[in-house]
């Protein structure tokens, strides 16, 4: 939980207040100091043995696991200490914090309330340790604050413990991760007005904002909007982020030239534990709404909507494309639609895993062992053949 009010962007709750000059100065100092400490996606990738920054973030839990025995080594250099603190989301010795980081960076992190001190933990030499209150992920030329996807703390013996749902039943506000990066790599360059639906920490809205005339993002989670607004300030980008769903977002910002949507990993659940595909947050429902309202969604012929969806393919269908076709079978629309399946272990559950009732390591579609067991059992009981990510592209004729 971030320790500032997500509406006012102040370190302590003060509804309606503007960010203080001290708070804004700390954000500026943070953005300037992190590269000076070599905390970049390329440097962290090299440190943890990833091919590049994209590989690092797509498989962050695996690289966190593989570096479990290197905590002392990581704390010995500035980039490694920041990696342990904000990427692995683990403890760092307070003494190393004071030695390895500049006073300006430490002050910025303290001002923003991003770290907290605890009594010594096992393996920390007996002295006090620091932990992060939020993840801070380097991605391309910027940084993104978010909830941690996992934490590698002493309580889990340094192994990545995946984050659970919030008290409101919402997903954590995710850092740049597998599905975000898949959609970012696939999407085209369209210019004009961009709307990012379910913006989360704002990655898809901000990473190419300079190529658009105007950028906006909407999310039903106020904490996500708070993170996105902070990340826009970190990136020095003008962008509008509001608490709204897809339909409200269009009323406020649409129609647009380009819409992107990184769908939730699973449809919301009904009381009986089954997927609620009629829920307005489900990928099926949102794609149907886009198709039905296309002239009001996309401003001109050639306008594009791109969504990454996780498709549960039933046994009666050969692939994700046939499943999406069924979703949209009763929808009248003047649009060209393509479905491109994506190979990504983190976002998939193959047929053999469902048959054996065992989700493969590194899969992000379940939060912990119990959730994985209930999910895989529900998929098999429902006759789902496989779960696969796909990018659905809708082009207005």
Secondary structure, 3 states (H helix, E strand, C coil): CCCCECCCCECCCCCCCCCCHHHHHHHHHHHHHHHHCCCCHHHHHHHHCCCCHHHHHHCHHHHHHHCHHHHHHHCCCHHHHHHHHHHCCCCEEHHHHHHHCCHHHHHHHHHCCCEEEECCCCCCCCCCEEEECCEEEEECCEEEEECCCEECCHHHCCCCEECCCCCCCCCCCCCCCHHHHHHHHHCCCCCCEEEEECCCCCHHHHCCHHHCCEEEEEECCHHHHHHHHHHHHHHCCCCEEEECCHHHHHHHHCCECEEEEECCCCCCECCCCCECCCCCCCHHHHHHHHHHCHHHHECCCCCEEEEEEEEEEECCCCCHHHHHHHHCCCCCCCEEEEEEEECCHHHCECHHHHHHCCCCCCCCCCCHHHHHHHHHHHHHHCCEEEEEEEEEEEEEC
